[in-house]
């Protein structure tokens, strides 16, 4: 209705202006100048009215365009007190603003929803501009994985981890690679996947970091358990009869030696050889039985344990050894009431094993030191740390120390750290290590 009124108002203005101009022209031809003097102000008024209407309309449109440009959809145009000719225009502006408000709210809701979903997922997500490297967005998971609160550009990652940076930059869309992230206290294996998309002529690269550390550890552990099960079974089946036969032969030989004189000493030599075979067979059986322990630890008897009590028990147990070897042992516990659900017997076994390794590592140091500490990390998880200033380990050894059968000691069986890892796994935790040659080693038990 108001649209019709506006149209009619403009039409009447055009008709009246046309009639006035026609009358002015007619009187001008008839030389009726006194009438022209009256009509001229009317024409000026009508033209001015048209100009004012046009100017007001243009101002309204310019204001609306400006609000659209700055995405200001909060403005409401007063329709009731507007001139009749502008009421329909303002109504249209209000309707467009209302539509944009709805669209904006829907987009904001979708963005917030997507952001919350991405914050909750365990996969780390990082997005950056392909040309400049400017980081546009990173979720909480990627901050924890990289252990950084913020990245301005992807290039700033180069100084922290050059290998990882190179893999990210060179990763082609749709490709996936396994990478190792070198963090301050541990290394983390992740699967990197990438995607490239374009918006408003700007290309973005999206990188997904999938933590596969636990999955790989679990798969590796199961593989070792199967291998150990088969090996120990086959070894024991093969060696047990040899040990039994050696014992039987040894008894028969003694009986023969008692009944028959042997001036040449051949029986004695045979007895010594058979005894050596028996001892080595029994040693091999004990060695194999020891490795069976890796498969026996499948469940932990969890109970609430105060870390202070755990440390006190260890200190009482190991203090005589520390004193005898002149080792400076320290315990650091800033939170006296720190506690956790764990199997105290198994964890004590882990810590004793690590302490014995540390004692061996510092034996050639002039000022041997061992520090046992505990704290809660950023995820509120208990971490027990055992550090020494010993000989340390080369980097190529660090990847192998938890592998069964591997040992850097001449007399080592290679079971200690493998057993430690198995115990931490049944606690749904992890054990990691940091070491530098001639500087020292630190083990972290993460629950």
Secondary structure, DSSP 8 states (H G I E B T S, - for coil): -HHHHHHHHHHHHHHHHHHHHHHHHHHHHTT-HHHHHHHHHHHHHHHHHHHHHHHHHHHHHHHHHHHHHTT--------TTS-HHHHHHHHHHHHHHHHHHHHHHHHHHHHHHHHHHHHHSSSEEEEEETTT-BEEEE-HHHHHHHT-S--SBGGGHHHH-HHHHHHHHH--TT-EEEEEEE-SS-EEEEEEEEEEEEETTEEEEEEEEEE-HHHHHHHHHHHHHHHHHHHHHHHHHHHHHHHHHHHHHHHHHHHHHHHS--TT-HHHHHHHHHHHHHHHHHHHHHHHHHHHHHHH------EEEEHHHHHHHHHHHHHHHHHHTT-EEEEEES-TT-EEEE-HHHHHHHHHHHHHHHHHHTTT-TT-EEEEEEEE-TTS-EEEEEEE-S----HHHHTTTTSTT--SSTT--S-HHHHHHHHHHHTT-EEEEEEETTTEEEEEEE-
